[in-house]
């Protein structure tokens, strides 16, 4: 079972001159039930070093820092290089891995976006299956870049959950 939704969020912005304009921020949500346990799928998404092998548009990923918080959550800061044809961009993000609640929050730090945030949530639906929910909202800093690659990014984001499911099939084997 797969459900997907995309929307554009309009944010009013007040300028120094007192003028309003609207910023458009694409948002995408997908929810799917897959034949792998929540723990296994959490581990696939948390394994950021393997992203260049299978995540759409990811060309390289380097973890800058890992730390363990007192509440047990792990925090990673990483640089991801994304690319499409001759275009390459690198951005830095912080991922908070909450194993106890099967949640991963990725927050933008620096790069070609004005805003980027994504969330993963995994919940058991059976002994060997789980529901994955993936949400992402983003806005490019540069309108020309948004026009040039915005559609490519949207298509890639639509395939993220599917890419992780395919990776789990490869690592754990196809479920019966």
N, CA and C atoms as a LAMMPS dump frame, in Angstrom:
ITEM: TIMESTEP
0
ITEM: NUMBER OF ATOMS
528
ITEM: BOX BOUNDS ff ff ff
-5.0000000000000000e+02 5.0000000000000000e+02
-5.0000000000000000e+02 5.0000000000000000e+02
-5.0000000000000000e+02 5.0000000000000000e+02
ITEM: ATOMS id mol type element x y z
1 1 1 N 0.843 -1.181 0
2 1 2 C 0 0 0
3 1 3 C 0.888 1.243 0
4 2 1 N 0.627 2.134 -0.927
5 2 2 C 1.403 3.364 -1.041
6 2 3 C 0.446 4.535 -1.156
7 3 1 N 0.718 5.581 -0.393
8 3 2 C -0.023 6.822 -0.597
9 3 3 C 0.998 7.94 -0.703
10 4 1 N 0.743 8.863 -1.601
11 4 2 C 1.649 9.987 -1.804
12 4 3 C 0.841 11.258 -1.972
13 5 1 N 1.418 12.355 -1.515
14 5 2 C 0.787 13.658 -1.698
15 5 3 C 1.868 14.705 -1.852
16 6 1 N 1.65 15.623 -2.744
17 6 2 C 2.569 16.741 -2.925
18 6 3 C 1.75 18.011 -2.84
19 7 1 N 2.35 19.053 -2.315
20 7 2 C 1.655 20.332 -2.242
21 7 3 C 2.67 21.45 -2.281
22 8 1 N 2.21 22.621 -2.59
23 8 2 C 3.03 23.816 -2.532
24 8 3 C 2.516 24.655 -1.38
25 9 1 N 3.417 25.07 -0.517
26 9 2 C 3.047 25.895 0.615
27 9 3 C 3.459 27.321 0.299
28 10 1 N 2.54 28.258 0.417
29 10 2 C 2.826 29.665 0.153
30 10 3 C 3.102 30.357 1.48
31 11 1 N 4.275 30.978 1.597
32 11 2 C 4.667 31.689 2.805
33 11 3 C 4.708 33.179 2.51
34 12 1 N 3.855 33.984 3.186
35 12 2 C 3.965 35.429 2.995
36 12 3 C 5.236 35.944 3.67
37 13 1 N 5.933 36.856 3
38 13 2 C 7.172 37.422 3.519
39 13 3 C 7.059 38.935 3.457
40 14 1 N 7.375 39.603 4.563
41 14 2 C 7.375 41.059 4.623
42 14 3 C 8.796 41.543 4.405
43 15 1 N 9.005 42.408 3.426
44 15 2 C 10.349 42.935 3.137
45 15 3 C 10.609 44.172 3.979
46 16 1 N 11.841 44.652 3.96
47 16 2 C 12.196 45.877 4.687
48 16 3 C 11.399 47.073 4.192
49 17 1 N 10.989 47.051 2.931
50 17 2 C 10.224 48.158 2.363
51 17 3 C 8.733 48.039 2.688
52 18 1 N 8.35 47.034 3.455
53 18 2 C 6.957 46.873 3.825
54 18 3 C 6.117 46.181 2.766
55 19 1 N 6.755 45.585 1.783
56 19 2 C 6.029 44.889 0.724
57 19 3 C 5.941 43.398 1.043
58 20 1 N 4.841 42.808 0.626
59 20 2 C 4.663 41.371 0.813
60 20 3 C 4.914 40.643 -0.497
61 21 1 N 5.477 39.47 -0.411
62 21 2 C 5.509 38.575 -1.552
63 21 3 C 5.341 37.163 -1.013
64 22 1 N 5.069 36.242 -1.89
65 22 2 C 4.867 34.864 -1.47
66 22 3 C 6.043 33.994 -1.894
67 23 1 N 6.561 33.223 -0.943
68 23 2 C 7.566 32.217 -1.256
69 23 3 C 6.832 30.895 -1.43
70 24 1 N 7.273 30.122 -2.393
71 24 2 C 6.652 28.833 -2.644
72 24 3 C 7.592 27.747 -2.146
73 25 1 N 7.074 26.904 -1.234
74 25 2 C 7.875 25.83 -0.705
75 25 3 C 7.202 24.501 -1.026
76 26 1 N 7.804 23.699 -1.9
77 26 2 C 7.231 22.383 -2.175
78 26 3 C 7.334 21.479 -0.951
79 27 1 N 6.305 20.677 -0.769
80 27 2 C 6.27 19.704 0.322
81 27 3 C 5.769 18.399 -0.27
82 28 1 N 6.368 17.304 0.18
83 28 2 C 6.005 15.991 -0.33
84 28 3 C 5.869 15.019 0.834
85 29 1 N 4.867 14.15 0.759
86 29 2 C 4.63 13.123 1.783
87 29 3 C 4.37 11.792 1.094
88 30 1 N 4.981 10.745 1.621
89 30 2 C 4.661 9.4 1.153
90 30 3 C 4.534 8.485 2.353
91 31 1 N 3.66 7.527 2.223
92 31 2 C 3.426 6.526 3.256
93 31 3 C 3.289 5.194 2.55
94 32 1 N 4.019 4.195 3.031
95 32 2 C 3.946 2.883 2.393
96 32 3 C 4.187 1.788 3.42
97 33 1 N 3.537 0.674 3.208
98 33 2 C 3.751 -0.503 4.032
99 33 3 C 4.669 -1.428 3.245
100 34 1 N 5.73 -1.856 3.908
101 34 2 C 6.711 -2.686 3.215
102 34 3 C 7.035 -3.942 4.025
103 35 1 N 7.512 -4.981 3.357
104 35 2 C 7.731 -6.274 4.005
105 35 3 C 9.09 -6.408 4.707
106 36 1 N 9.416 -5.421 5.561
107 36 2 C 10.623 -5.481 6.385
108 36 3 C 10.287 -4.856 7.739
109 37 1 N 10.888 -5.354 8.832
110 37 2 C 10.615 -4.79 10.162
111 37 3 C 11.064 -3.329 10.277
112 38 1 N 10.432 -2.602 11.182
113 38 2 C 10.747 -1.185 11.391
114 38 3 C 12.215 -0.99 11.781
115 39 1 N 12.752 -1.86 12.612
116 39 2 C 14.152 -1.735 13.02
117 39 3 C 15.083 -1.817 11.809
118 40 1 N 14.822 -2.769 10.921
119 40 2 C 15.651 -2.921 9.726
120 40 3 C 15.566 -1.683 8.847
121 41 1 N 14.37 -1.135 8.671
122 41 2 C 14.218 0.034 7.809
123 41 3 C 14.825 1.285 8.449
124 42 1 N 14.684 1.409 9.769
125 42 2 C 15.339 2.519 10.466
126 42 3 C 16.845 2.44 10.216
127 43 1 N 17.414 1.236 10.353
128 43 2 C 18.855 1.055 10.144
129 43 3 C 19.278 1.386 8.718
130 44 1 N 18.432 1.09 7.724
131 44 2 C 18.762 1.413 6.325
132 44 3 C 18.85 2.923 6.159
133 45 1 N 17.881 3.654 6.687
134 45 2 C 17.868 5.114 6.533
135 45 3 C 18.984 5.745 7.365
136 46 1 N 19.285 5.17 8.532
137 46 2 C 20.346 5.703 9.402
138 46 3 C 21.738 5.453 8.832
139 47 1 N 21.88 4.519 7.934
140 47 2 C 23.179 4.18 7.329
141 47 3 C 23.501 5.171 6.21
142 48 1 N 23.764 6.41 6.592
143 48 2 C 23.938 7.482 5.607
144 48 3 C 25.159 7.277 4.722
145 49 1 N 26.174 6.598 5.225
146 49 2 C 27.381 6.383 4.425
147 49 3 C 27.109 5.576 3.157
148 50 1 N 26.039 4.781 3.151
149 50 2 C 25.729 3.977 1.966
150 50 3 C 24.849 4.722 0.951
151 51 1 N 24.397 5.925 1.263
152 51 2 C 23.503 6.667 0.365
153 51 3 C 24.009 6.795 -1.073
154 52 1 N 25.294 7.07 -1.299
155 52 2 C 25.729 7.216 -2.698
156 52 3 C 25.496 5.966 -3.544
157 53 1 N 25.328 4.818 -2.916
158 53 2 C 25.096 3.574 -3.661
159 53 3 C 23.685 3.465 -4.22
160 54 1 N 22.702 4.189 -3.621
161 54 2 C 21.323 3.943 -4.04
162 54 3 C 20.351 5.113 -3.935
163 55 1 N 20.682 6.172 -3.24
164 55 2 C 19.739 7.29 -3.074
165 55 3 C 19.741 8.142 -4.336
166 56 1 N 18.56 8.414 -4.893
167 56 2 C 18.492 9.23 -6.115
168 56 3 C 19.216 10.572 -5.951
169 57 1 N 20.023 10.926 -6.924
170 57 2 C 20.789 12.167 -7.029
171 57 3 C 21.98 12.268 -6.085
172 58 1 N 22.135 11.367 -5.107
173 58 2 C 23.251 11.446 -4.164
174 58 3 C 24.529 10.937 -4.831
175 59 1 N 25.528 11.805 -4.941
176 59 2 C 26.8 11.44 -5.557
177 59 3 C 27.864 11.103 -4.52
178 60 1 N 27.8 11.774 -3.352
179 60 2 C 28.79 11.547 -2.302
180 60 3 C 28.193 11.992 -0.975
181 61 1 N 28.689 11.413 0.115
182 61 2 C 28.243 11.811 1.441
183 61 3 C 29.388 11.593 2.417
184 62 1 N 29.687 12.618 3.186
185 62 2 C 30.744 12.539 4.185
186 62 3 C 30.179 12.986 5.532
187 63 1 N 30.321 12.124 6.532
188 63 2 C 29.888 12.474 7.888
189 63 3 C 30.995 13.3 8.527
190 64 1 N 30.643 14.499 8.946
191 64 2 C 31.601 15.395 9.61
192 64 3 C 31.74 15.072 11.092
193 65 1 N 30.582 14.746 11.702
194 65 2 C 30.567 14.596 13.157
195 65 3 C 29.43 13.666 13.572
196 66 1 N 29.686 12.869 14.597
197 66 2 C 28.672 12.02 15.233
198 66 3 C 28.722 12.285 16.731
199 67 1 N 27.565 12.364 17.333
200 67 2 C 27.541 12.52 18.786
201 67 3 C 26.306 11.824 19.345
202 68 1 N 26.427 11.404 20.586
203 68 2 C 25.326 10.745 21.279
204 68 3 C 24.814 11.691 22.347
205 69 1 N 23.512 11.984 22.315
206 69 2 C 22.917 12.885 23.291
207 69 3 C 22.589 12.104 24.564
208 70 1 N 22.399 12.811 25.662
209 70 2 C 22.11 12.158 26.94
210 70 3 C 20.82 11.34 26.906
211 71 1 N 19.867 11.728 26.051
212 71 2 C 18.598 11.005 25.977
213 71 3 C 18.676 9.781 25.057
214 72 1 N 19.876 9.49 24.511
215 72 2 C 20.063 8.309 23.683
216 72 3 C 19.967 8.554 22.188
217 73 1 N 19.518 9.744 21.786
218 73 2 C 19.463 10.04 20.355
219 73 3 C 20.871 10.286 19.827
220 74 1 N 21.087 9.872 18.578
221 74 2 C 22.363 10.093 17.919
222 74 3 C 22.197 11.245 16.936
223 75 1 N 23.198 12.124 16.873
224 75 2 C 23.152 13.264 15.961
225 75 3 C 24.352 13.177 15.012
226 76 1 N 24.052 13.278 13.715
227 76 2 C 25.078 13.275 12.682
228 76 3 C 25.039 14.611 11.964
229 77 1 N 26.194 15.127 11.617
230 77 2 C 26.288 16.282 10.723
231 77 3 C 27.05 15.783 9.507
232 78 1 N 26.452 15.965 8.335
233 78 2 C 27.043 15.398 7.122
234 78 3 C 26.916 16.35 5.943
235 79 1 N 27.854 16.195 5.005
236 79 2 C 27.818 16.913 3.732
237 79 3 C 27.388 15.923 2.662
238 80 1 N 26.352 16.281 1.919
239 80 2 C 25.889 15.439 0.817
240 80 3 C 26.069 16.194 -0.49
241 81 1 N 26.7 15.542 -1.447
242 81 2 C 26.803 16.115 -2.783
243 81 3 C 25.703 15.484 -3.626
244 82 1 N 24.878 16.339 -4.217
245 82 2 C 23.826 15.864 -5.115
246 82 3 C 24.146 16.366 -6.511
247 83 1 N 23.723 15.606 -7.488
248 83 2 C 24.03 16.02 -8.843
249 83 3 C 23.055 15.475 -9.847
250 84 1 N 22.915 16.236 -10.905
251 84 2 C 22.099 15.845 -12.041
252 84 3 C 22.809 16.347 -13.295
253 85 1 N 23.205 15.426 -14.141
254 85 2 C 23.987 15.75 -15.338
255 85 3 C 25.232 16.524 -14.912
256 86 1 N 25.47 17.708 -15.443
257 86 2 C 26.683 18.462 -15.118
258 86 3 C 26.551 19.293 -13.838
259 87 1 N 25.357 19.403 -13.295
260 87 2 C 25.131 20.21 -12.099
261 87 3 C 25.487 19.442 -10.843
262 88 1 N 26.245 20.058 -9.947
263 88 2 C 26.614 19.465 -8.662
264 88 3 C 26.439 20.522 -7.577
265 89 1 N 25.848 20.13 -6.473
266 89 2 C 25.702 21.011 -5.317
267 89 3 C 25.98 20.187 -4.066
268 90 1 N 26.56 20.832 -3.055
269 90 2 C 26.805 20.179 -1.772
270 90 3 C 26.05 20.942 -0.702
271 91 1 N 25.413 20.199 0.188
272 91 2 C 24.75 20.851 1.306
273 91 3 C 25.045 20.083 2.587
274 92 1 N 24.954 20.79 3.686
275 92 2 C 25.226 20.231 5.002
276 92 3 C 23.914 20.126 5.764
277 93 1 N 23.723 19.004 6.434
278 93 2 C 22.514 18.823 7.237
279 93 3 C 22.845 18.096 8.53
280 94 1 N 21.907 18.197 9.461
281 94 2 C 22.015 17.529 10.753
282 94 3 C 20.894 16.495 10.822
283 95 1 N 21.256 15.256 11.097
284 95 2 C 20.256 14.191 11.233
285 95 3 C 20.211 13.748 12.692
286 96 1 N 19.017 13.748 13.249
287 96 2 C 18.82 13.273 14.614
288 96 3 C 18.129 11.922 14.527
289 97 1 N 18.826 10.878 15
290 97 2 C 18.337 9.507 14.925
291 97 3 C 17.769 9.119 16.282
292 98 1 N 16.463 8.933 16.334
293 98 2 C 15.766 8.58 17.572
294 98 3 C 15.315 7.12 17.46
295 99 1 N 16.211 6.197 17.819
296 99 2 C 15.921 4.764 17.678
297 99 3 C 14.749 4.319 18.552
298 100 1 N 14.623 4.899 19.732
299 100 2 C 13.557 4.493 20.66
300 100 3 C 12.168 4.742 20.065
301 101 1 N 12.046 5.793 19.26
302 101 2 C 10.752 6.149 18.673
303 101 3 C 10.68 5.892 17.171
304 102 1 N 11.717 5.26 16.613
305 102 2 C 11.782 4.977 15.175
306 102 3 C 11.544 6.241 14.342
307 103 1 N 12.232 7.323 14.715
308 103 2 C 12.083 8.585 13.983
309 103 3 C 13.453 9.153 13.62
310 104 1 N 13.51 9.752 12.444
311 104 2 C 14.72 10.436 11.99
312 104 3 C 14.296 11.812 11.481
313 105 1 N 14.948 12.84 12
314 105 2 C 14.694 14.214 11.573
315 105 3 C 15.968 14.744 10.932
316 106 1 N 15.846 15.264 9.715
317 106 2 C 16.993 15.838 9.008
318 106 3 C 16.718 17.33 8.829
319 107 1 N 17.655 18.143 9.322
320 107 2 C 17.51 19.595 9.263
321 107 3 C 18.672 20.203 8.483
322 108 1 N 18.343 21.139 7.657
323 108 2 C 19.301 21.83 6.783
324 108 3 C 20.193 22.767 7.591
325 109 1 N 21.486 22.79 7.239
326 109 2 C 22.421 23.721 7.868
327 109 3 C 22.943 24.729 6.849
328 110 1 N 23.457 24.23 5.698
329 110 2 C 24.083 25.138 4.741
330 110 3 C 24.071 24.54 3.337
331 111 1 N 24 25.416 2.323
332 111 2 C 24.056 24.962 0.94
333 111 3 C 23.089 25.734 0.052
334 112 1 N 22.583 25.093 -1.02
335 112 2 C 21.793 25.799 -2.025
336 112 3 C 20.321 25.999 -1.669
337 113 1 N 19.92 25.594 -0.486
338 113 2 C 18.519 25.719 -0.096
339 113 3 C 18.32 26.888 0.855
340 114 1 N 17.12 27.411 0.866
341 114 2 C 16.718 28.372 1.884
342 114 3 C 16.159 27.583 3.072
343 115 1 N 15.517 26.47 2.735
344 115 2 C 14.915 25.609 3.759
345 115 3 C 14.913 24.174 3.244
346 116 1 N 15.23 23.242 4.106
347 116 2 C 15.116 21.824 3.788
348 116 3 C 14.947 21.08 5.103
349 117 1 N 13.895 20.307 5.188
350 117 2 C 13.668 19.487 6.371
351 117 3 C 12.947 18.231 5.932
352 118 1 N 13.416 17.099 6.424
353 118 2 C 12.666 15.88 6.157
354 118 3 C 12.588 15.03 7.402
355 119 1 N 11.52 14.238 7.453
356 119 2 C 11.255 13.373 8.602
357 119 3 C 10.907 11.982 8.11
358 120 1 N 11.422 11.013 8.827
359 120 2 C 11.083 9.616 8.608
360 120 3 C 10.444 9.092 9.884
361 121 1 N 9.393 8.318 9.733
362 121 2 C 8.795 7.633 10.882
363 121 3 C 8.494 6.196 10.454
364 122 1 N 8.852 5.258 11.316
365 122 2 C 8.671 3.836 11.035
366 122 3 C 7.799 3.242 12.134
367 123 1 N 6.796 2.474 11.762
368 123 2 C 5.957 1.816 12.768
369 123 3 C 5.683 0.375 12.339
370 124 1 N 5.771 -0.52 13.314
371 124 2 C 5.523 -1.938 13.049
372 124 3 C 4.058 -2.138 12.695
373 125 1 N 3.803 -2.958 11.675
374 125 2 C 2.423 -3.337 11.345
375 125 3 C 2.269 -4.855 11.368
376 126 1 N 3.346 -5.545 11.658
377 126 2 C 3.362 -6.998 11.746
378 126 3 C 4.758 -7.418 12.136
379 127 1 N 4.983 -8.712 12.346
380 127 2 C 6.314 -9.153 12.77
381 127 3 C 7.396 -8.908 11.717
382 128 1 N 7.023 -8.883 10.452
383 128 2 C 8.002 -8.695 9.382
384 128 3 C 7.607 -7.601 8.409
385 129 1 N 6.871 -6.601 8.892
386 129 2 C 6.496 -5.501 8.01
387 129 3 C 6.338 -4.221 8.832
388 130 1 N 6.453 -3.103 8.129
389 130 2 C 6.305 -1.821 8.8
390 130 3 C 5.712 -0.796 7.849
391 131 1 N 5.274 0.275 8.439
392 131 2 C 4.79 1.423 7.677
393 131 3 C 5.886 2.489 7.747
394 132 1 N 6.259 2.996 6.578
395 132 2 C 7.237 4.08 6.488
396 132 3 C 6.487 5.34 6.097
397 133 1 N 6.75 6.416 6.822
398 133 2 C 6.224 7.722 6.443
399 133 3 C 7.422 8.642 6.22
400 134 1 N 7.423 9.3 5.08
401 134 2 C 8.502 10.209 4.716
402 134 3 C 7.886 11.541 4.323
403 135 1 N 8.35 12.61 4.967
404 135 2 C 7.895 13.968 4.666
405 135 3 C 9.111 14.823 4.358
406 136 1 N 8.987 15.668 3.349
407 136 2 C 10.064 16.601 3.031
408 136 3 C 9.461 17.925 2.569
409 137 1 N 10.06 19.004 3.048
410 137 2 C 9.7 20.356 2.601
411 137 3 C 11.014 21.054 2.265
412 138 1 N 11.03 21.747 1.145
413 138 2 C 12.276 22.385 0.73
414 138 3 C 11.993 23.628 -0.093
415 139 1 N 12.99 24.497 -0.119
416 139 2 C 12.938 25.685 -0.971
417 139 3 C 14.371 26.018 -1.364
418 140 1 N 14.595 26.179 -2.65
419 140 2 C 15.92 26.583 -3.121
420 140 3 C 16.17 28.042 -2.798
421 141 1 N 17.407 28.368 -2.507
422 141 2 C 17.789 29.757 -2.235
423 141 3 C 17.739 30.587 -3.518
424 142 1 N 18.088 29.973 -4.637
425 142 2 C 18.192 30.652 -5.918
426 142 3 C 17.033 30.225 -6.825
427 143 1 N 16.238 31.174 -7.289
428 143 2 C 15.081 30.854 -8.141
429 143 3 C 15.494 30.22 -9.464
430 144 1 N 16.621 30.651 -10.017
431 144 2 C 17.073 30.069 -11.287
432 144 3 C 17.399 28.593 -11.104
433 145 1 N 18.065 28.264 -9.993
434 145 2 C 18.369 26.862 -9.706
435 145 3 C 17.077 26.079 -9.489
436 146 1 N 16.126 26.694 -8.816
437 146 2 C 14.836 26.031 -8.588
438 146 3 C 14.144 25.712 -9.908
439 147 1 N 14.177 26.647 -10.842
440 147 2 C 13.562 26.41 -12.145
441 147 3 C 14.311 25.351 -12.937
442 148 1 N 15.635 25.356 -12.81
443 148 2 C 16.467 24.437 -13.569
444 148 3 C 16.354 22.994 -13.078
445 149 1 N 16.396 22.789 -11.762
446 149 2 C 16.432 21.416 -11.241
447 149 3 C 15.269 21.066 -10.309
448 150 1 N 14.367 21.987 -10.094
449 150 2 C 13.252 21.734 -9.176
450 150 3 C 12.461 20.489 -9.527
451 151 1 N 12.136 20.308 -10.796
452 151 2 C 11.374 19.133 -11.22
453 151 3 C 12.139 17.84 -11.022
454 152 1 N 13.44 17.886 -11.215
455 152 2 C 14.28 16.698 -11.018
456 152 3 C 14.301 16.318 -9.537
457 153 1 N 14.443 17.326 -8.659
458 153 2 C 14.441 17.054 -7.228
459 153 3 C 13.101 16.479 -6.789
460 154 1 N 12.02 17.053 -7.29
461 154 2 C 10.701 16.544 -6.915
462 154 3 C 10.542 15.085 -7.331
463 155 1 N 10.96 14.754 -8.533
464 155 2 C 10.877 13.363 -9.006
465 155 3 C 11.736 12.453 -8.132
466 156 1 N 12.921 12.923 -7.73
467 156 2 C 13.805 12.112 -6.877
468 156 3 C 13.182 11.906 -5.505
469 157 1 N 12.612 12.969 -4.914
470 157 2 C 12.011 12.837 -3.589
471 157 3 C 10.854 11.846 -3.607
472 158 1 N 10.116 11.794 -4.705
473 158 2 C 9.017 10.833 -4.835
474 158 3 C 9.519 9.388 -4.809
475 159 1 N 10.79 9.197 -5.145
476 159 2 C 11.354 7.847 -5.213
477 159 3 C 12.163 7.463 -3.974
478 160 1 N 12.292 8.362 -2.998
479 160 2 C 13.143 8.086 -1.842
480 160 3 C 12.727 6.833 -1.08
481 161 1 N 11.481 6.771 -0.626
482 161 2 C 11.038 5.623 0.172
483 161 3 C 11.198 4.329 -0.628
484 162 1 N 10.882 4.378 -1.907
485 162 2 C 11.035 3.211 -2.779
486 162 3 C 12.504 2.785 -2.869
487 163 1 N 13.419 3.75 -2.925
488 163 2 C 14.846 3.438 -2.998
489 163 3 C 15.313 2.716 -1.736
490 164 1 N 14.812 3.135 -0.578
491 164 2 C 15.189 2.479 0.669
492 164 3 C 14.588 1.082 0.767
493 165 1 N 13.378 0.914 0.267
494 165 2 C 12.769 -0.418 0.245
495 165 3 C 13.582 -1.348 -0.657
496 166 1 N 13.969 -0.877 -1.823
497 166 2 C 14.778 -1.685 -2.743
498 166 3 C 16.121 -2.032 -2.116
499 167 1 N 16.72 -1.076 -1.399
500 167 2 C 17.993 -1.335 -0.729
501 167 3 C 17.813 -2.401 0.353
502 168 1 N 16.72 -2.331 1.103
503 168 2 C 16.448 -3.339 2.134
504 168 3 C 16.269 -4.718 1.502
505 169 1 N 15.588 -4.769 0.365
506 169 2 C 15.437 -6.049 -0.346
507 169 3 C 16.801 -6.614 -0.71
508 170 1 N 17.708 -5.754 -1.147
509 170 2 C 19.049 -6.189 -1.528
510 170 3 C 19.836 -6.676 -0.31
511 171 1 N 19.76 -5.922 0.79
512 171 2 C 20.542 -6.254 1.978
513 171 3 C 19.957 -7.433 2.743
514 172 1 N 18.62 -7.463 2.917
515 172 2 C 17.972 -8.478 3.746
516 172 3 C 17.33 -9.602 2.931
517 173 1 N 17.239 -9.418 1.64
518 173 2 C 16.536 -10.384 0.802
519 173 3 C 15.085 -9.984 0.636
520 174 1 N 14.473 -10.459 -0.428
521 174 2 C 13.068 -10.159 -0.696
522 174 3 C 12.203 -10.881 0.322
523 175 1 N 11.2 -10.203 0.822
524 175 2 C 10.266 -10.845 1.747
525 175 3 C 9.328 -11.758 0.962
526 176 1 N 8.866 -12.803 1.639
527 176 2 C 7.961 -13.764 0.969
528 176 3 C 6.583 -13.197 0.828
